[in-house]
Amino acid sequence: MNFQKIMIPVLSVVAVVLGYRFYGWAGVAAVVTALVMWVLLHFTRLMTILKRAAAQPIGHVASAVMLNAKLKPGMTLMHVIAMTRSLGALQSPKGEQPELFRWTDNGESHVTCTFVDGKLTHHVLVRPSVGGTAGGAAGGAAELSGSGAAPQAAPPAP
């Protein structure tokens, strides 16, 4: 269960009540001002991330291998978008859970991430074979799981 959805509003109400209890209406004004500032800081961060992502092609990342190395289960979609500076290409039907997003680099390697309720649960790196065809695992591509598993099919060294 996500306690932030419950605890942040509860703590906000408690802070307003305590502000009134100890400082009267001036305390309420100070607590509400601090809460509004906190919300504005988060909103500004969100808008900055989305502004940077809007300037890039959808689903493009500089290096899919580096992205795969940085991903950890439990990361939020917004954190992944901030890391890639690009919106992921949606692979699942819109509005259905789990959501699948894909980021691809110039070498046709791609990372497919699975998000459930906005949190990363699984990610898979797929690298094309040396021949340059991107045919997935059946086409000879190396596939690395986000759980740290070894490659299923290792491509020959160049």
HELIX and SHEET records of a PDB file:
HELIX    1   1 GLN A    4  TYR A   23  1                                  20    
HELIX    2   2 TRP A   25  ALA A   54  1                                  30    
HELIX    3   3 ALA A   64  LYS A   70  1                                   7    
HELIX    4   4 LEU A   77  THR A   84  1                                   8    
HELIX    5   5 ALA A  137  GLY A  139  5                                   3    
SHEET    1   A 5 ALA A  89  LEU A  90  0                                        
SHEET    2   A 5 GLU A  99  THR A 104 -1                                        
SHEET    3   A 5 HIS A 110  VAL A 116 -1                                        
SHEET    4   A 5 LYS A 119  ARG A 127 -1                                        
SHEET    5   A 5 ALA A 142  SER A 145 -1                                        
END                                                                             
